Amino acid sequence: MTAAPETVPATVESAEATADVAAATRTYEVRTYGCQMNVHDSERLTGLLEDAGYAPFARPGGGEAGTTVEAVPDVVVFNTCAVRENADNKLYGNLGHLASVKARHPGMQIAVGGCLAQKDRSTITERAPYVDVVFGTHNIGSLPVLLERARVQEEAQVEILESLDVFPSTLPTKRESAYAAWVSVSVGCNNTCTFCIVPALRGKERDRRPGEILAEIEALVAEGVSEVTLLGQNVNAYGVEFGDRQAFSRLLRACGSIEGLERVRFTSPHPAEFTDDVIEAMAETPNVMPSLHMPLQSGSDKVLRDMRRSYRSAKFLGIIERVRAAIPDAAITTDIIVGFPGETEDDFAETLRVVRESRFASAFTFQYSKRPGTPAATLPDQVPPAVVKERYQRLAALVDEIAWEENKALVGRSVELMVAEGEGRKDAETLRLSGRAPDNRLVHFAAPEERVRPGDRVTVEITHAAPHHLVADRVLGSRRTRSGDAWEARTAAPAASAGVGLGMPGVGVPAPLPPVNACG
């Protein structure tokens, strides 16, 4: 009698097949440097890669003693910035570190995209010949195809388009937050600021149609998002492409009618095009938050002219005054450059004057950085670095002093916070959680008895102020939200690396963000 052949249980076959697929799946890691645009582009890059079958690389948190296996992603993507002077050094330093790693791991690929790739083009593969793919700001959708082509042809692929191929918002997107999201209203910029290289790299402004934007927001709200930030290089110029000067204020008001959308923000507007209809829309639309980030860059009219900033300090202060009249609790933040070529001590004193009068809640302050390819790089009277540094320190001290005074005025007030994820670096030590107030101030608060999740709301009483944050030791109430449900549903899945690594410290929602604005 012949024995029946041994059968393998279906569950075992299934497990083996799953293991084979997992072994064959290529992993990726995206490393992001720069502005909000780059952060949002990286969400699209991760979406494209996962849509093409890649999986986020789970960086090991440890390992067994004696283990010598080096775990690395199959693909590392650098999404670069070209705004700061050290951007090149940072990129090539990181690439140099990866050269030996790649040599030990045949099949590993390195891709470089973003503004620096758009600017340097083939220079990247000349300086780092082990880079497999270079792509620009206008063709991020090509990344999966370029990676596969480089692998098959075994040679570097460089593809830089001079104009937008596909509007980025049509691409797959893996958003980093379950409760808050970026929504692009436009890409590119029509300004010609002498210090800024971004318009040359991002191109002329291209606007999305309002219906497309609102449809995206409604879809996000259906997924559990309750806060959106409208994003553009020069966001309040929205509508210039289709000839509607009030398109941005209309868009803000339309956001007010989307059920379930609790918070609307935008960044970054240009003072020259900041009109009263936008102020009215902010004041009259309940879910548009009382926060405004508006770059000053300099308080000196002479320096503003040299920067080709088409406004003067009086106009800037006038906007601040009208915003505060319409929205008394508005928190206003800004960007300021110190040491622009030709800046005198009197010019710098004008910047200090405008800062004192504006009473900024915070300011991102930068020492002027010469960027090849910009008109400012060749201007005479470059300010000595020691002078720039000394002025920068004085400005930073004044900004902190004013911000602390403004924060102290909030002690004793009750505010509703959106519970945030990853914003309180010392929360574990202090036994606190963190959240953002409507005016976007960061508040560390005592954990309530009832568990709250990122995306939920808590009402707290402010009990302490510091220059860069507030503390609330009294929680007055909490509210569970659909956004909290969305966060819980996402985190209930097996843990995996987020896939997008930011190259700079975080400053706000909807995701930890670098304190650099691309333009404005």
Buried (B, 14 or more C-beta within 10 A) or exposed (E): EEEEEEEEEEEEEEEEEEEEEEEEEBBBBBBBBBBBBBBBBBBBBBBBBBEBEBBBBBEEEEEEEEEEEEEBBBBBBBBBBBBBBEBBEBBBEBBEEBEEBBEEBEEBBBBBBBBBBBBBBEBBBEBBEBBBBBBBBBBBBBBBBBBBBBBEEEEBBBBBBEEBEEBBBEBBBBBBBBBBBBBBBBBBBBBEBBBBBBBBBBBEBBBBEBEBBBEBBEEBBEBBBBBBBBBBBBBBBBBBBEEBEBBBBBBBBBBBEBEBBBBBBBBBBBBBBBBEBBBBBBBBBEBBBBBBBBBBBBBBBBBBEBBBBBBBBEBBBBBBEBBBEBBEEBBBBBBBBBBBBBBEEEBBEBBBBBBEBBBBBBBBBBBBBEBEEBBBBEBEEBBEEEBBBBBBEBBBEBBBEBBEEBBBEBBEEEBBBBBBBBBBEEBEEBEBBBBBBBBBBBBBBBBBEEEBBBBBBBBBBBBEBBBBBBBBEEBEEBEBBBBBBBBBEBEEEEEEBBBBBBBBEBBBBBBBBBBBBBBB
